[in-house]
Amino acid sequence: MNETEQHSVQADLVAVLVAVTAGQPRILTTRAGVTLPAGPFTSNHRSLQVSLRAWVEKQTHHPLGFVEQLYTFADRDRSQELGVRAISISYLALTCELDDNGHAQPGWQDWYRYFPWEDWRSGAPEVIDGQIAPVLRHWCESASDSVAAYERQQRAALTFGLDGHEWNEELVLQRYELLFEAGLVQEAWRDGVSAPEGAVLVGTAMSNDHRRILATGIARLRAKIKYRPVVFELMPDEFSLLQLQQTVEALAGRGLHKQNFRRLIEQQALVEETGQMTATGAGRPAKLFRFRRNVMLERAIAGNKLPLARSH
């Protein structure tokens, strides 16, 4: 690598910061929702995580809880700036959207704003049959030959649950990359990918490859909640089992079977009763629970499994 190329490399840290508020999965954004919190790695910090925490808290005035490295993105065409080779080291972090006084902080967005096809809590989203599937079928048929057309058709069917295939909630990144390749997201048009006939942009675009990074974070979290009790990082100190179920459903984008969910939570002894009840409202008061903190250590070794089975 010559000296000019060395000066054209830019390394950034990008945070996928997740909360669940009122049963909706939320992500912290900057610049009116078009970017994830991001900043340069500085050599005065002893580690990448320390650097990440420092600038995220400076930008957002928001402390981070659970943090896990996601992936390093180093594609040559990542940056929109000419002559700049951008490398992003991304992290997934879990926290609460509301501050200590219960007030919402600026910059939080519903993550289904960016991925409307990922929310299956009430069944298949209309955007799939109404906008995505027809254009994908046309894209498959427009392939250069029959072999390529068949490969495209298989990818579309497997990733989007078409033609009798089961929906796999973990294939978030694969779905986004397929839509990118097919020219169905604005980032693809911005990068010169030709749009197929009848294409309509789906989901809100983000700068650079931040929506791709977000897709990676969602996929990681959807997989992780099945074998680690990280969902409790997103819960208040006391919660009902319905609130816990709604939080898992919000992240997974799928409805869960109520009895199966509660049975498995009880079998694994993940929670304990507080002796308190929810405030009386429109429905019956519900028991309040708290997470058994010692379970975090136990499950870190043994793992846990949440019942991500369809409720419809």
C-alpha positions in Angstrom: 0.0 0.0 0.0 1.5 3.4 -1.0 1.5 6.5 1.2 -1.5 8.1 -0.5 -3.6 5.0 0.1 -2.5 4.9 3.7 -3.8 8.4 4.3 -7.1 7.5 2.6 -8.1 4.9 5.3 -10.6 6.0 7.9 -11.5 3.8 10.8 -14.8 4.4 12.7 -16.7 2.8 15.5 -20.5 2.3 14.9 -23.0 1.5 17.6 -26.3 -0.4 17.2 -27.9 0.7 20.4 -31.1 -1.1 21.1 -34.0 -0.5 23.6 -37.6 -1.8 23.8 -40.2 0.8 24.7 -43.9 0.1 25.0 -43.5 -3.1 23.2 -41.6 -1.6 20.2 -37.9 -2.3 19.3 -36.0 1.0 19.2 -32.6 2.1 18.0 -30.6 5.2 18.8 -29.8 7.3 15.7 -28.2 10.6 14.9 -28.8 13.2 12.1 -32.6 12.9 12.2 -32.5 9.1 11.9 -30.2 8.6 8.9 -27.1 7.4 10.8 -26.2 5.3 13.7 -24.0 6.8 16.4 -20.5 6.7 15.1 -17.1 8.2 15.8 -13.4 7.6 15.3 -11.3 5.3 17.3 -8.8 7.4 19.3 -5.5 6.1 20.4 -5.8 7.6 23.9 -8.3 4.9 24.9 -7.0 1.6 26.1 -9.6 -0.5 24.0 -12.1 -0.2 21.3 -15.0 -0.7 23.7 -13.7 2.1 26.0 -13.5 4.4 22.9 -17.0 3.4 21.8 -18.5 4.1 25.2 -16.7 7.4 25.5 -17.9 9.0 22.2 -21.4 7.5 22.3 -22.0 8.9 25.8 -20.5 12.2 24.6 -22.8 12.3 21.5 -26.0 11.1 23.1 -25.5 11.7 26.9 -26.5 8.1 27.2 -24.6 5.4 29.1 -24.2 1.9 27.6 -24.9 -1.3 29.4 -24.3 -4.7 27.6 -21.9 -4.3 24.7 -20.7 -6.9 22.1 -18.6 -6.5 19.0 -20.5 -7.3 15.8 -18.4 -7.1 12.7 -15.8 -5.1 10.8 -17.0 -3.7 7.6 -14.2 -2.9 5.2 -15.7 -2.9 1.7 -13.9 -0.7 -0.8 -17.1 1.1 -1.7 -18.4 1.7 1.8 -17.8 5.5 2.0 -19.6 8.1 0.0 -16.5 10.4 0.1 -14.2 10.1 -2.9 -10.7 8.9 -2.1 -11.6 7.6 1.3 -11.4 3.9 2.3 -13.7 3.6 5.3 -13.5 0.8 7.8 -16.2 0.4 10.4 -16.0 -1.7 13.6 -19.6 -2.2 14.7 -20.9 -3.0 18.2 -24.3 -4.1 19.5 -25.3 -2.5 22.8 -28.5 -2.8 24.9 -30.0 -0.2 27.2 -33.2 1.7 28.0 -34.6 4.5 25.9 -36.1 6.5 28.8 -34.0 8.5 31.3 -34.2 8.2 35.1 -37.3 10.5 35.1 -39.1 8.5 32.5 -38.5 11.0 29.7 -37.7 9.9 26.1 -34.3 11.0 24.8 -33.9 12.4 21.3 -32.8 10.2 18.4 -34.7 7.0 19.0 -36.5 5.3 16.1 -38.6 2.2 15.6 -36.3 -0.3 13.8 -39.2 -1.5 11.7 -39.1 1.9 10.1 -36.0 0.7 8.3 -37.0 -2.9 7.9 -40.9 -3.0 7.5 -40.7 -6.5 6.1 -39.2 -7.9 9.3 -42.3 -7.4 11.6 -44.3 -10.7 11.5 -46.0 -10.2 14.9 -49.4 -9.9 13.3 -48.6 -12.2 10.3 -46.9 -11.6 7.0 -46.4 -7.8 6.5 -48.3 -6.4 3.5 -45.2 -4.9 2.1 -43.9 -8.4 1.1 -46.8 -9.6 -1.0 -47.7 -6.1 -2.1 -44.4 -4.6 -3.1 -41.4 -6.9 -2.6 -42.5 -10.4 -3.9 -43.8 -9.2 -7.3 -40.6 -7.2 -8.1 -38.4 -10.0 -6.8 -40.1 -12.4 -9.2 -39.6 -10.0 -12.1 -35.9 -9.6 -11.0 -35.5 -13.4 -11.0 -37.0 -13.7 -14.5 -34.7 -11.0 -15.8 -31.6 -13.0 -15.0 -29.1 -13.6 -17.8 -29.9 -17.3 -18.1 -32.1 -20.1 -16.6 -29.5 -21.2 -14.1 -29.1 -17.6 -12.7 -32.9 -17.2 -12.7 -33.3 -20.4 -10.7 -30.6 -19.3 -8.2 -32.2 -16.0 -7.7 -35.6 -17.6 -7.3 -34.2 -19.9 -4.6 -32.6 -17.1 -2.7 -35.8 -15.0 -2.8 -37.9 -17.9 -1.6 -35.6 -19.0 1.2 -34.9 -15.5 2.5 -38.4 -14.1 2.3 -40.4 -17.3 3.0 -42.0 -17.4 -0.4 -43.4 -20.4 -2.3 -44.1 -22.4 0.9 -40.8 -21.8 2.6 -40.7 -21.1 6.3 -39.8 -17.5 7.5 -36.5 -17.5 9.3 -36.3 -14.3 11.5 -32.5 -14.5 11.7 -31.9 -13.9 8.0 -32.2 -10.1 8.4 -28.9 -9.3 6.7 -29.5 -11.8 3.8 -32.8 -10.2 3.1 -31.4 -6.7 3.1 -28.5 -7.7 0.8 -30.9 -9.4 -1.6 -33.1 -6.3 -1.8 -29.9 -4.3 -2.4 -28.8 -6.5 -5.2 -32.3 -6.4 -6.7 -32.4 -2.6 -6.5 -35.3 -2.3 -4.0 -33.5 -0.1 -1.4 -32.4 3.5 -1.9 -28.8 2.7 -0.9 -28.6 0.5 -4.0 -29.9 3.2 -6.3 -27.4 5.6 -4.7 -24.6 3.2 -5.5 -25.7 2.8 -9.2 -27.6 -0.5 -9.0 -30.3 -0.6 -11.7 -33.8 -0.8 -10.3 -36.1 -3.5 -11.8 -39.3 -2.6 -13.5 -42.0 -1.6 -11.0 -39.6 -1.2 -8.2 -40.7 0.9 -5.2 -38.2 1.8 -2.5 -38.9 -0.1 0.8 -37.9 1.1 4.3 -36.1 4.2 5.3 -32.6 4.6 3.9 -29.5 5.4 6.0 -26.2 7.0 5.2 -23.2 4.9 4.0 -23.8 1.3 5.0 -25.5 2.0 8.3 -28.7 0.1 7.4 -26.5 -2.9 6.6 -24.8 -2.6 9.9 -28.2 -2.3 11.6 -29.4 -5.5 9.8 -26.3 -7.3 11.2 -27.2 -6.1 14.7 -30.8 -7.2 14.5 -29.8 -10.6 13.2 -27.3 -11.1 16.0 -29.8 -10.1 18.7 -32.5 -12.3 17.3 -30.2 -15.2 17.4 -28.7 -14.3 20.8 -32.1 -14.1 22.7 -32.6 -17.8 22.0 -29.7 -19.0 24.0 -28.7 -16.1 26.4 -30.8 -14.1 28.8 -29.8 -10.8 27.3 -33.4 -9.7 27.0 -33.4 -8.9 30.7 -31.0 -6.1 29.9 -33.9 -4.4 28.2 -36.4 -4.8 31.1 -37.3 -2.6 34.0 -36.4 -3.8 37.5 -40.0 -5.2 37.8 -42.2 -6.4 35.0 -45.1 -8.6 34.2 -44.7 -11.8 32.2 -46.8 -10.2 29.4 -44.3 -7.3 29.3 -41.4 -9.8 29.0 -43.2 -11.7 26.2 -43.9 -8.5 24.3 -40.3 -7.5 24.5 -39.1 -10.9 23.1 -41.8 -10.6 20.4 -40.7 -7.1 19.5 -37.1 -8.2 19.0 -37.9 -11.4 17.2 -40.6 -9.9 15.0 -42.8 -12.9 15.7 -45.8 -13.7 17.9 -45.2 -16.3 20.7 -47.5 -18.9 22.2 -48.5 -17.4 25.6 -48.7 -20.7 27.5 -45.5 -22.2 26.0 -43.6 -19.0 26.7 -44.7 -18.8 30.4 -44.1 -22.5 30.9 -40.5 -22.3 29.6 -39.8 -19.2 31.7 -41.0 -21.0 34.8 -39.1 -24.2 34.0 -35.8 -22.4 33.6 -36.4 -20.3 36.8 -35.3 -17.2 35.0 -37.6 -14.9 37.1 -39.0 -14.7 40.6 -42.1 -13.0 42.0 -41.7 -9.7 43.7 -44.9 -10.0 45.7 -46.3 -6.9 43.9 -49.0 -6.4 41.3 -49.4 -4.0 38.4 -51.5 -1.0 39.0 -55.2 -1.5 38.4 -56.1 -0.4 34.9 -58.5 -1.6 32.2 -57.5 -5.3 32.8 -56.9 -7.5 35.8 -53.8 -6.7 37.9 -50.8 -8.9 37.0 -48.1 -10.3 39.1 -44.8 -8.5 38.9 -41.5 -10.4 38.5 -37.8 -9.6 38.5 -34.9 -11.3 36.9 -32.9 -13.6 39.1 -29.5 -12.1 38.8 -27.6 -15.2 39.7 -29.2 -16.8 36.6 -27.1 -14.6 34.4 -24.0 -16.4 35.6 -25.6 -19.8 35.5 -27.0 -19.3 31.9 -23.8 -17.8 30.7 -22.4 -21.3 30.9 -25.5 -23.5 30.3 -27.4 -21.2 28.0 -31.2 -20.8 27.9 -33.8 -21.2 25.2 -36.7 -18.9 24.6 -39.8 -20.4 22.8 -39.8 -18.6 19.5 -42.8 -20.5 18.2 -45.6 -19.0 16.1 -48.8 -18.0 17.8 -50.7 -18.1 14.6 
